Amino acid sequence: MTVIITAPELAAALAGEAPPVLLDVRWQLSLAKAAGAPPFDGRAEHAAGHIPGAVYVDLDRELAAAPGAHGRHPLPDLAEFGAAMRRAGVSASRPVVVYDGGQGWAAARAWWMLSWTGHPDVRVLDGGLPSWTGELSTGVAAPAEGDFVPAPDAAGLLDADTAAALARTGVLLDARAGERYRGEVEPVDRVGGHIPGAVSAPTTENVGPDGRFLPAAELKDRFKALGVSADVPVGVYCGSGVSGAHEVLALAVAGIPAALYVGSWSEWSADPSRPVAVGADPQ
């Protein structure tokens, strides 16, 4: 099964006899959030125009819990997450397509949450809303209640300890910008740098200028050059488990399963007892 879908493919699916549930997850990183400012709310953008039938999903409130000891976008309560997905019309037997404003990070977080909790058919609109050439709607969707019940896969999730261990025994990819990995700048968290042993792999390098993923073969070659192989376990982290989900999605496009450390650097760096590496060297 593919994990991404093109705009023409989505248009055909929506016109078919069994259209997918469509989720609009537009979101942007708010650096002010760490200082306690209200989080970004994409409802206004959704109301101004969305793909017909799409239901808005709030990343900060429905795909994450409130910021705290486990990071800026910790896992949501799974009962509440399931209820939010059912309100949006998500059922286990019906495909789901998620999209955002084009960056792909928020859509990937929704894809990862649904996939990790057991939904069998979730895809991301490659290129997001900017790739859509059809009409937009300002109407409010009223989907029938879904039946999706989350059943998480423990193997797909890392915590601080298992991420640290994976950096030693497998490949742990850091999806943030290189300068944050090296510790040269840190605009959000307590300190810059990276988890010792992690490999710098900015997720922005997985897409082309149009925001769409590179071909699967190119992604596979990129990850191979970073030390990823079929017999080595792979994990990903980022700042707060959002752009890292985008890297997990890129790995899936390449046919490579990977686990996500949701707490990511925002959790790791908040504990002064955890080691921090700086510079271009993983160690």
C-alpha positions as CSV (number, residue, x, y, z in Angstrom):
1,M,0.0,0.0,0.0
2,T,1.3,3.5,-0.8
3,V,1.5,6.1,1.9
4,I,1.2,9.2,-0.3
5,I,-1.4,10.2,-2.9
6,T,-1.2,12.7,-5.7
7,A,-3.8,15.4,-6.3
8,P,-5.2,13.8,-9.5
9,E,-5.4,10.5,-7.6
10,L,-7.2,12.1,-4.7
11,A,-9.7,13.8,-7.1
12,A,-10.5,10.5,-8.7
13,A,-10.9,8.8,-5.3
14,L,-13.3,11.6,-4.0
15,A,-15.4,11.1,-7.2
16,G,-15.6,7.3,-6.7
17,E,-18.2,5.2,-5.0
18,A,-16.3,4.9,-1.7
19,P,-14.5,8.2,-1.2
20,P,-11.9,8.5,1.6
21,V,-12.3,10.5,4.8
22,L,-10.5,13.7,4.2
23,L,-8.7,15.5,7.0
24,D,-7.3,19.1,6.8
25,V,-4.4,19.4,9.3
26,R,-3.1,22.9,8.4
27,W,-0.7,24.0,11.1
28,Q,2.5,26.0,11.5
29,L,5.2,26.0,14.1
30,S,4.7,28.8,16.6
31,L,8.0,29.6,18.3
32,A,5.9,31.7,20.7
33,K,4.1,28.6,21.9
34,A,7.1,27.7,24.1
35,A,6.7,31.0,25.8
36,G,3.0,30.3,26.6
37,A,1.4,32.2,23.7
38,P,-1.8,30.7,22.2
39,P,-1.0,27.9,19.7
40,F,-1.6,28.4,15.9
41,D,-5.2,27.7,14.9
42,G,-5.8,26.8,11.3
43,R,-9.6,26.9,11.5
44,A,-9.7,30.4,9.9
45,E,-7.7,29.1,6.9
46,H,-9.9,26.0,6.7
47,A,-13.0,28.1,6.8
48,A,-11.7,30.4,4.0
49,G,-11.2,27.4,1.6
50,H,-10.6,23.7,1.8
51,I,-10.9,20.6,-0.4
52,P,-14.6,19.8,-0.5
53,G,-15.6,17.4,2.3
54,A,-12.5,17.9,4.4
55,V,-12.8,18.1,8.2
56,Y,-10.4,20.3,10.1
57,V,-8.2,18.5,12.7
58,D,-6.2,20.6,15.2
59,L,-2.7,19.3,15.6
60,D,-2.1,21.0,18.9
61,R,-5.3,19.9,20.5
62,E,-6.2,16.6,18.8
63,L,-2.9,15.1,17.7
64,A,-0.9,16.1,20.8
65,A,-1.4,16.7,24.5
66,A,-0.5,20.0,26.1
67,P,3.3,20.8,26.4
68,G,4.9,19.5,29.5
69,A,7.6,17.1,30.8
70,H,7.3,14.9,27.7
71,G,7.9,17.6,25.2
72,R,6.1,20.3,23.2
73,H,3.9,17.8,21.3
74,P,3.6,14.8,23.5
75,L,1.2,11.9,22.6
76,P,-2.5,12.8,23.2
77,D,-4.6,10.8,25.5
78,L,-5.6,7.9,23.1
79,A,-9.2,7.8,24.2
80,E,-9.5,11.5,23.4
81,F,-7.6,11.0,20.1
82,G,-10.0,8.2,19.1
83,A,-13.0,10.3,20.0
84,A,-11.7,13.2,17.8
85,M,-11.1,10.9,14.9
86,R,-14.6,9.3,15.2
87,R,-16.1,12.9,15.2
88,A,-14.1,13.5,12.0
89,G,-15.7,10.4,10.4
90,V,-12.8,8.1,10.7
91,S,-13.7,4.4,10.5
92,A,-11.3,1.4,10.4
93,S,-12.9,0.2,7.1
94,R,-12.7,3.5,5.2
95,P,-9.5,5.0,3.7
96,V,-8.2,8.3,5.1
97,V,-6.3,11.0,3.3
98,V,-4.7,13.9,5.2
99,Y,-3.3,17.1,3.9
100,D,-1.9,20.4,5.2
101,G,-0.7,23.7,3.8
102,G,2.1,22.2,1.9
103,Q,5.0,21.7,4.3
104,G,3.8,18.2,5.0
105,W,4.9,18.0,8.6
106,A,1.4,18.3,10.2
107,A,-0.2,15.9,7.7
108,A,2.6,13.4,8.5
109,R,1.9,13.7,12.2
110,A,-1.8,12.8,11.5
111,W,-0.7,10.0,9.2
112,W,1.7,8.7,11.9
113,M,-0.8,8.9,14.7
114,L,-3.5,7.0,12.7
115,S,-1.1,4.4,11.3
116,W,0.6,3.8,14.7
117,T,-2.8,3.3,16.3
118,G,-3.8,0.7,13.8
119,H,-5.6,2.4,10.9
120,P,-4.8,0.2,7.9
121,D,-5.2,2.8,5.1
122,V,-3.9,6.3,5.6
123,R,-2.2,8.4,2.9
124,V,-0.8,12.0,2.8
125,L,-1.6,14.3,-0.1
126,D,1.8,14.8,-1.6
127,G,2.5,18.5,-1.9
128,G,-0.4,19.4,0.3
129,L,-3.1,21.9,-0.5
130,P,-0.9,23.8,-3.0
131,S,-0.9,20.7,-5.2
132,W,-4.7,20.7,-5.4
133,T,-6.1,22.3,-8.6
134,G,-9.8,21.6,-8.1
135,E,-12.4,23.8,-6.5
136,L,-12.3,24.8,-2.8
137,S,-15.2,24.8,-0.4
138,T,-16.1,27.1,2.5
139,G,-18.9,24.8,3.7
140,V,-18.8,22.9,7.0
141,A,-18.5,19.2,6.6
142,A,-20.8,17.1,8.8
143,P,-19.5,13.5,8.6
144,A,-21.3,10.6,10.1
145,E,-19.7,9.3,13.3
146,G,-16.8,6.9,12.6
147,D,-15.9,3.7,14.5
148,F,-12.2,3.9,14.7
149,V,-10.7,2.7,18.0
150,P,-6.9,3.3,18.5
151,A,-4.8,0.2,19.1
152,P,-1.2,1.4,19.3
153,D,1.8,-0.6,18.1
154,A,4.5,-0.5,20.8
155,A,7.2,-1.3,18.2
156,G,6.6,2.0,16.4
157,L,7.3,4.3,19.4
158,L,10.5,5.3,21.1
159,D,11.0,7.0,24.5
160,A,14.2,8.7,25.7
161,D,15.8,5.5,26.8
162,T,15.0,3.4,23.8
163,A,16.0,6.3,21.5
164,A,19.4,6.5,23.2
165,A,19.9,2.8,22.9
166,L,18.9,2.8,19.2
167,A,21.6,5.5,18.6
168,R,24.1,2.9,19.7
169,T,22.7,-0.3,18.3
170,G,20.9,0.9,15.1
171,V,20.4,4.2,13.3
172,L,18.8,7.2,15.0
173,L,18.1,10.0,12.5
174,D,17.7,13.6,13.6
175,A,15.2,15.3,11.3
176,R,15.9,18.9,12.4
177,A,17.9,21.5,10.5
178,G,21.6,20.8,10.5
179,E,22.5,23.9,12.5
180,R,20.2,22.8,15.4
181,Y,21.7,19.3,15.3
182,R,25.2,20.8,15.5
183,G,24.2,23.1,18.4
184,E,25.0,26.3,16.5
185,V,21.5,27.7,17.1
186,E,18.5,26.6,19.2
187,P,15.4,28.8,18.7
188,V,13.0,26.8,20.9
189,D,14.5,24.4,23.4
190,R,16.7,24.8,26.4
191,V,20.0,23.9,24.6
192,G,21.2,23.0,21.1
193,G,22.9,19.9,20.0
194,H,21.8,16.3,19.5
195,I,21.4,12.9,21.1
196,P,24.8,11.2,21.2
197,G,25.1,8.8,18.3
198,A,22.3,10.3,16.3
199,V,22.9,11.1,12.6
200,S,21.9,14.4,11.0
201,A,19.2,13.9,8.4
202,P,17.1,17.1,7.8
203,T,13.7,16.1,6.6
204,T,13.7,19.1,4.3
205,E,16.1,17.2,2.1
206,N,13.5,14.5,1.5
207,V,11.4,16.8,-0.8
208,G,11.9,18.8,-3.9
209,P,11.3,22.5,-4.5
210,D,7.6,21.9,-4.9
211,G,7.3,20.3,-1.5
212,R,6.7,16.8,-2.9
213,F,8.6,13.8,-1.9
214,L,11.6,12.7,-4.0
215,P,11.1,9.5,-5.9
216,A,11.3,6.4,-3.7
217,A,14.6,5.2,-5.2
218,E,16.2,8.5,-4.5
219,L,15.0,8.5,-0.9
220,K,16.3,4.9,-0.5
221,D,19.7,6.0,-1.7
222,R,19.7,9.0,0.6
223,F,18.9,6.9,3.6
224,K,21.4,4.2,2.6
225,A,24.1,6.9,2.6
226,L,23.1,7.8,6.1
227,G,23.7,4.2,7.3
228,V,20.2,2.8,6.9
229,S,20.0,-0.8,5.7
230,A,17.4,-3.6,5.8
231,D,19.0,-5.4,8.8
232,V,19.4,-2.3,11.0
233,P,16.5,-0.9,13.2
234,V,15.8,2.8,12.4
235,G,14.3,5.5,14.6
236,V,13.7,9.2,14.1
237,Y,13.4,12.3,16.3
238,C,13.1,16.0,15.7
239,G,12.2,19.0,17.8
240,S,8.8,17.8,19.1
241,G,7.7,14.8,17.1
242,V,6.1,16.7,14.1
243,S,8.9,17.0,11.5
244,G,10.2,13.7,12.7
245,A,6.9,12.1,11.6
246,H,7.5,13.6,8.1
247,E,10.9,11.8,8.1
248,V,9.2,8.5,9.1
249,L,6.8,9.1,6.2
250,A,9.7,9.6,3.8
251,L,11.3,6.4,5.1
252,A,7.9,4.6,4.4
253,V,7.9,6.0,0.9
254,A,11.3,4.4,0.5
255,G,9.9,1.1,1.9
256,I,11.8,1.4,5.2
257,P,9.9,1.0,8.5
258,A,11.0,3.3,11.3
259,A,10.0,4.2,14.9
260,L,9.3,7.7,16.1
261,Y,10.6,9.3,19.4
262,V,7.6,11.6,19.9
263,G,9.1,13.5,22.9
264,S,12.1,14.3,20.7
265,W,14.6,17.0,21.5
266,S,12.1,19.1,23.4
267,E,11.8,16.3,26.0
268,W,15.4,15.1,25.8
269,S,17.0,18.6,26.2
270,A,14.6,19.6,29.1
271,D,16.4,17.1,31.4
272,P,19.9,18.4,32.3
273,S,21.0,14.9,33.3
274,R,20.8,13.7,29.7
275,P,24.0,13.9,27.6
276,V,24.1,16.4,24.7
277,A,26.5,16.2,21.8
278,V,27.4,19.1,19.6
279,G,29.1,19.5,16.2
280,A,28.8,17.5,13.0
281,D,30.1,14.3,14.5
282,P,27.2,12.0,15.7
283,Q,29.2,11.1,18.9
